[in-house]
Amino acid sequence: MRLSIVIACALTLFAGSLRAAEIHLSTENTASHFQTRFLEHYAADLNTRISTHHFSVLHSAQAFKDRDVAEALSGGRVAIAAPGIWHLGRFAPDLNALLLPGFMGLETQKVRELVDGTFGLALNQSLEQKLKVRVLGKWLDLGPAHIFTRNQVIRTFDDLKGLRIRYAGGEGNALRLKAMGAIPVLIPWPDVPDALDHGEIDGLLTTTSTVASASLWDHGIRHAFFSHSYYPFYIPLVSLDIWNRMPAQMQTTLTTAWANMIDEGRDLAAQDQKKSIEMLIAHNINIVEPDETARRNERVLLLAHQDDMANTIGISSKALQTLEQFAGQ
């Protein structure tokens, strides 16, 4: 029932003349996840600026799973969403460059420098053209992605060999896990707790914030290996069909509100990462953090596969060259 209501609102809201209606922002994350909280803050801010409509967040995949939301945006079946880059590379292949080994372990500010610059702008333009969406502005951090396991203690990268590791999406993630000797298993986020409960996977590639938001220690997660595998972001998107039916002033309000809040959102992401690590410790999660030498050595080993990965995924030579220059390879 909720899905039919979302689609009906999206289709009727901007059909012909603009009418007052509920405008939904979709996310598959739980209510406690920092991304959901930030989107709710954004919606609340819009409600103070735009009196003709009401903005609200549908979390926990009440509307769409994030793997499906890009196409829902493209078709005008939902108004606004912020899916992760790992879900969007199939529409803009160069986005997968951010999942390649060259980005493994890079510092937050270093990665932001790239995605906030001309490279990120080109990726935005590619998404807008391929998906019929509008990018609202700067991307929202999720934070470094690590490996979390149920029964197996991961002390070194070699310990990942043979383990069934869930990944959320992104062919680059699958290829990197394979190169590390793991068995990548694609499972949508809402289905992860059941997969853990039924022993379908040995662990997952995700962030401390995401583990804490779903209390995955209640589903068997006991160990964390801080691999710094890549640095994921969320990209804020608006359905182009709906965007084009908005008055110019409303369009400006959406983009200005996001621009005014994104730095706060990125700070919230960093704070949530710290808090979530404290929660892992409080729930007796065993944390192993490989030293800089171990991470560098693993990155060097994986870089030997990078060109083949890029060719398999269809990443352009220009994007690959930009990555190599930026990461100092």
ABEGO torsion letter per residue (X at the ends): XAAAAAAAAAAAAABEBBBBBBBBBBBABBAABAAAAAAAAAAAAAAAABAABBBBBBBGGAABBAAAAAAAAAAGABABBBBBAAAAAAABAAAAAAABAAABGBBAAAAAAAAABAAAAAAAAAAAAAAGBBBAEBBBBAEBBBBBBAABBBABAAAABGBBBBBAEEAAAAAAAAAAGBBBBBBBAAAAAAAAAAGABABBBBBAAAAAAAGAAAAGBABBBBAGABBBBBBBBBBAAAAAABBAAAAAAAAAAAAAAAAAAAAAAAAAAAAAAAAAAAAGBBBBBBBAAAAAAAAAAAAAAAAAAAAAAGBBAAAAAAAAAAAGX
